[in-house]
């Protein structure tokens, strides 16, 4: 069993203690990403309310996530279509090949 560790991160000038049994660097990268999103939002709006900034950042992150899901779904679909096409081509090629006789023995050279 992995041991839970506590990690301190700073997001939008607030310090948070995060407990995780995962990779500390990964948690730091996530916190840095959220902090950057919040700072980007706050620099483009007139609001100083950190809750509103956090909600807007969450909406932006959720939008990115759903766009990636849609792109992944589209790629999966295209891969499925291509895989079926390749399988059908291979079946056609194999059906038109001459069968090798069962008593076939190569002639010595």
Backbone as CSV, one residue per row, in Angstrom:
resi,resn,N_x,N_y,N_z,CA_x,CA_y,CA_z,C_x,C_y,C_z
1,UNK,0.852,-1.181,0.000,0.000,0.000,0.000,0.896,1.243,0.000
2,UNK,0.566,2.227,-0.798,1.372,3.437,-0.855,0.962,4.391,0.253
3,UNK,1.933,5.146,0.680,1.717,6.067,1.795,1.235,7.418,1.289
4,UNK,0.207,7.963,1.935,-0.286,9.292,1.584,0.682,10.340,2.103
5,UNK,0.947,11.334,1.252,1.837,12.424,1.628,1.064,13.734,1.532
6,UNK,1.473,14.683,2.325,0.867,16.002,2.280,1.795,16.938,1.518
7,UNK,1.209,17.721,0.651,1.966,18.621,-0.206,1.298,19.984,-0.166
8,UNK,2.089,21.027,-0.069,1.548,22.383,-0.064,1.708,22.980,-1.457
9,UNK,0.586,23.514,-1.965,0.597,24.158,-3.280,-0.009,25.549,-3.146
10,UNK,0.366,26.419,-4.052,-0.201,27.766,-4.058,-0.944,27.975,-5.365
11,UNK,-2.223,28.335,-5.223,-3.064,28.619,-6.382,-3.730,29.964,-6.151
12,UNK,-3.447,30.889,-7.035,-4.053,32.216,-7.001,-3.879,32.874,-5.626
13,UNK,-2.635,32.869,-5.147,-2.225,33.487,-3.882,-2.844,32.847,-2.645
14,UNK,-3.327,31.632,-2.783,-3.853,30.878,-1.642,-3.046,29.586,-1.521
15,UNK,-2.681,29.237,-0.297,-1.927,28.007,-0.060,-2.892,26.898,0.343
16,UNK,-2.716,25.747,-0.283,-3.559,24.588,-0.004,-2.673,23.400,0.351
17,UNK,-3.140,22.624,1.291,-2.452,21.394,1.652,-3.186,20.242,0.978
18,UNK,-2.484,19.526,0.132,-3.064,18.440,-0.649,-2.499,17.117,-0.133
19,UNK,-3.389,16.199,0.167,-2.963,14.861,0.569,-3.135,13.934,-0.621
20,UNK,-2.068,13.219,-0.936,-2.116,12.346,-2.099,-1.116,11.216,-1.933
21,UNK,-1.439,10.088,-2.541,-0.473,8.999,-2.578,0.172,8.929,-3.966
22,UNK,-0.075,9.959,-4.766,0.455,10.016,-6.129,1.785,10.745,-6.213
23,UNK,2.153,11.060,-7.419,3.404,11.740,-7.725,3.303,13.228,-7.353
24,UNK,4.193,13.674,-6.490,4.180,15.075,-6.047,4.341,16.044,-7.218
25,UNK,5.224,15.727,-8.154,5.456,16.634,-9.277,4.195,16.769,-10.125
26,UNK,3.458,15.696,-10.265,2.205,15.736,-11.018,1.211,16.677,-10.336
27,UNK,1.092,16.579,-9.021,0.189,17.453,-8.263,0.626,18.907,-8.409
28,UNK,1.930,19.152,-8.319,2.448,20.517,-8.485,2.136,21.051,-9.886
29,UNK,2.262,20.193,-10.896,1.947,20.611,-12.271,0.467,20.944,-12.419
30,UNK,-0.398,20.143,-11.811,-1.832,20.437,-11.857,-2.142,21.776,-11.190
31,UNK,-1.566,21.995,-10.010,-1.796,23.244,-9.283,-1.290,24.435,-10.100
32,UNK,-0.143,24.259,-10.734,0.415,25.327,-11.564,-0.506,25.627,-12.748
33,UNK,-1.088,24.594,-13.328,-2.003,24.760,-14.454,-3.249,25.531,-14.029
34,UNK,-3.822,25.149,-12.899,-5.017,25.838,-12.391,-4.680,27.291,-12.055
35,UNK,-3.531,27.509,-11.423,-3.104,28.868,-11.080,-2.974,29.721,-12.340
36,UNK,-2.357,29.168,-13.367,-2.184,29.917,-14.616,-3.542,30.235,-15.242
37,UNK,-4.449,29.260,-15.249,-5.789,29.505,-15.806,-6.483,30.635,-15.049
38,UNK,-6.405,30.601,-13.728,-7.062,31.639,-12.932,-6.442,32.999,-13.196
39,UNK,-5.139,33.044,-13.322,-4.468,34.327,-13.599,-4.812,34.840,-14.994
40,UNK,-4.894,33.925,-15.957,-5.298,34.329,-17.313,-6.712,34.908,-17.306
41,UNK,-7.616,34.256,-16.573,-9.006,34.723,-16.489,-9.058,36.094,-15.819
42,UNK,-8.349,36.222,-14.703,-8.428,37.479,-13.943,-7.821,38.647,-14.711
43,UNK,-6.823,38.366,-15.534,-6.217,39.458,-16.302,-7.122,39.911,-17.442
44,UNK,-8.071,39.046,-17.841,-8.961,39.396,-18.939,-10.335,39.868,-18.498
45,UNK,-10.574,39.914,-17.190,-11.879,40.357,-16.690,-11.675,41.445,-15.645
46,UNK,-12.755,42.083,-15.290,-12.675,43.142,-14.288,-12.937,42.624,-12.878
47,UNK,-13.344,41.347,-12.757,-13.692,40.825,-11.441,-12.449,40.534,-10.603
48,UNK,-12.567,40.807,-9.320,-11.487,40.486,-8.379,-11.931,39.387,-7.415
49,UNK,-13.170,38.939,-7.558,-13.714,37.895,-6.707,-13.072,36.560,-7.092
50,UNK,-12.282,35.994,-6.176,-11.540,34.775,-6.492,-12.468,33.587,-6.754
51,UNK,-13.633,33.561,-6.131,-14.579,32.476,-6.393,-15.079,32.532,-7.831
52,UNK,-15.412,33.731,-8.298,-15.864,33.868,-9.686,-14.738,33.498,-10.658
53,UNK,-13.539,33.929,-10.335,-12.386,33.589,-11.186,-12.191,32.074,-11.204
54,UNK,-12.324,31.421,-10.049,-12.162,29.968,-9.971,-13.235,29.253,-10.791
55,UNK,-14.469,29.738,-10.730,-15.559,29.113,-11.492,-15.320,29.282,-12.989
56,UNK,-14.919,30.471,-13.394,-14.627,30.690,-14.812,-13.457,29.818,-15.277
57,UNK,-12.436,29.693,-14.441,-11.298,28.828,-14.787,-11.750,27.374,-14.887
58,UNK,-12.613,26.946,-13.954,-13.133,25.577,-13.995,-13.922,25.335,-15.284
59,UNK,-14.697,26.317,-15.704,-15.446,26.184,-16.949,-14.513,26.079,-18.155
60,UNK,-13.443,26.863,-18.169,-12.466,26.790,-19.251,-11.787,25.422,-19.278
61,UNK,-11.409,24.929,-18.109,-10.754,23.619,-18.027,-11.724,22.514,-18.444
62,UNK,-12.980,22.610,-18.025,-13.990,21.620,-18.420,-14.206,21.648,-19.936
63,UNK,-14.206,22.839,-20.529,-14.349,22.971,-21.973,-13.182,22.289,-22.686
64,UNK,-11.961,22.538,-22.221,-10.781,21.892,-22.816,-10.911,20.371,-22.741
65,UNK,-11.335,19.885,-21.580,-11.486,18.455,-21.354,-12.507,17.849,-22.321
66,UNK,-13.651,18.493,-22.458,-14.693,17.959,-23.328,-14.312,18.052,-24.806
67,UNK,-13.559,19.066,-25.179,-13.068,19.149,-26.559,-12.089,18.008,-26.835
68,UNK,-11.229,17.696,-25.858,-10.303,16.578,-26.016,-11.044,15.247,-26.092
69,UNK,-12.088,15.078,-25.274,-12.896,13.856,-25.344,-13.525,13.693,-26.723
70,UNK,-14.058,14.780,-27.258,-14.688,14.731,-28.582,-13.655,14.393,-29.657
71,UNK,-12.491,14.992,-29.572,-11.427,14.710,-30.546,-10.980,13.256,-30.435
72,UNK,-10.844,12.747,-29.222,-10.447,11.353,-29.011,-11.505,10.410,-29.566
73,UNK,-12.768,10.737,-29.346,-13.864,9.911,-29.856,-13.843,9.881,-31.384
74,UNK,-13.596,11.021,-31.985,-13.536,11.093,-33.440,-12.358,10.267,-33.971
75,UNK,-11.210,10.349,-33.309,-10.055,9.565,-33.733,-10.311,8.073,-33.561
76,UNK,-10.965,7.683,-32.457,-11.312,6.279,-32.240,-12.236,5.772,-33.348
77,UNK,-13.194,6.596,-33.726,-14.124,6.228,-34.783,-13.392,6.058,-36.109
78,UNK,-12.521,7.006,-36.435,-11.750,6.920,-37.674,-10.847,5.688,-37.672
79,UNK,-10.254,5.380,-36.533,-9.402,4.203,-36.415,-10.216,2.930,-36.617
80,UNK,-11.420,2.897,-36.067,-12.291,1.740,-36.251,-12.651,1.539,-37.714
81,UNK,-12.965,2.626,-38.403,-13.311,2.554,-39.831,-12.117,2.046,-40.635
82,UNK,-10.943,2.625,-40.379,-9.729,2.212,-41.103,-9.387,0.755,-40.820
83,UNK,-9.563,0.340,-39.582,-9.276,-1.042,-39.205,-10.204,-2.000,-39.947
84,UNK,-11.480,-1.657,-40.032,-12.440,-2.478,-40.774,-12.075,-2.543,-42.255
85,UNK,-11.693,-1.402,-42.831,-11.300,-1.376,-44.243,-10.092,-2.273,-44.487
86,UNK,-9.106,-2.205,-43.613,-7.907,-3.041,-43.772,-8.254,-4.515,-43.624
87,UNK,-9.114,-4.830,-42.695,-9.538,-6.214,-42.483,-10.269,-6.752,-43.706
88,UNK,-11.149,-5.945,-44.284,-11.877,-6.351,-45.487,-10.924,-6.554,-46.660
89,UNK,-9.949,-5.663,-46.827,-8.976,-5.804,-47.907,-8.168,-7.081,-47.729
90,UNK,-7.742,-7.359,-46.505,-6.968,-8.558,-46.230,-7.799,-9.811,-46.517
91,UNK,-9.077,-9.796,-46.131,-9.966,-10.930,-46.422,-10.086,-11.153,-47.924
92,UNK,-10.260,-10.079,-48.698,-10.372,-10.215,-50.158,-9.096,-10.788,-50.758
93,UNK,-7.953,-10.311,-50.287,-6.667,-10.803,-50.796,-6.501,-12.281,-50.473
94,UNK,-6.814,-12.668,-49.252,-6.641,-14.062,-48.853,-7.615,-14.992,-49.568
95,UNK,-8.804,-14.530,-49.896,-9.783,-15.355,-50.611,-9.356,-15.619,-52.043
96,UNK,-8.595,-14.729,-52.658,-8.188,-14.865,-54.053,-6.827,-15.531,-54.226
97,UNK,-6.199,-15.905,-53.166,-4.908,-16.601,-53.264,-5.143,-18.064,-53.576
98,UNK,-4.207,-18.659,-54.323,-4.298,-20.085,-54.584,-3.887,-20.820,-53.330
99,UNK,-4.661,-21.827,-52.958,-4.286,-22.574,-51.759,-3.031,-23.399,-52.019
100,UNK,-2.245,-23.567,-50.994,-1.036,-24.387,-51.078,-1.462,-25.836,-50.855
101,UNK,-1.085,-26.747,-51.749,-1.467,-28.158,-51.560,-0.913,-28.698,-50.249
102,UNK,-1.697,-29.573,-49.622,-1.281,-30.124,-48.338,-0.064,-31.025,-48.459
103,UNK,0.132,-31.654,-49.618,1.278,-32.543,-49.773,2.470,-31.833,-50.401
104,UNK,2.456,-30.542,-50.365,3.524,-29.743,-50.948,4.807,-29.893,-50.164
105,UNK,5.864,-30.268,-50.897,7.192,-30.319,-50.288,8.136,-29.552,-51.198
106,UNK,8.892,-28.644,-50.636,9.813,-27.892,-51.487,10.857,-28.820,-52.104
107,UNK,11.201,-28.555,-53.338,12.208,-29.346,-54.040,13.604,-28.876,-53.629
108,UNK,14.491,-29.800,-53.356,15.861,-29.397,-53.014,16.520,-28.723,-54.199
109,UNK,17.368,-27.801,-53.908,18.050,-27.055,-54.986,19.466,-27.456,-55.108
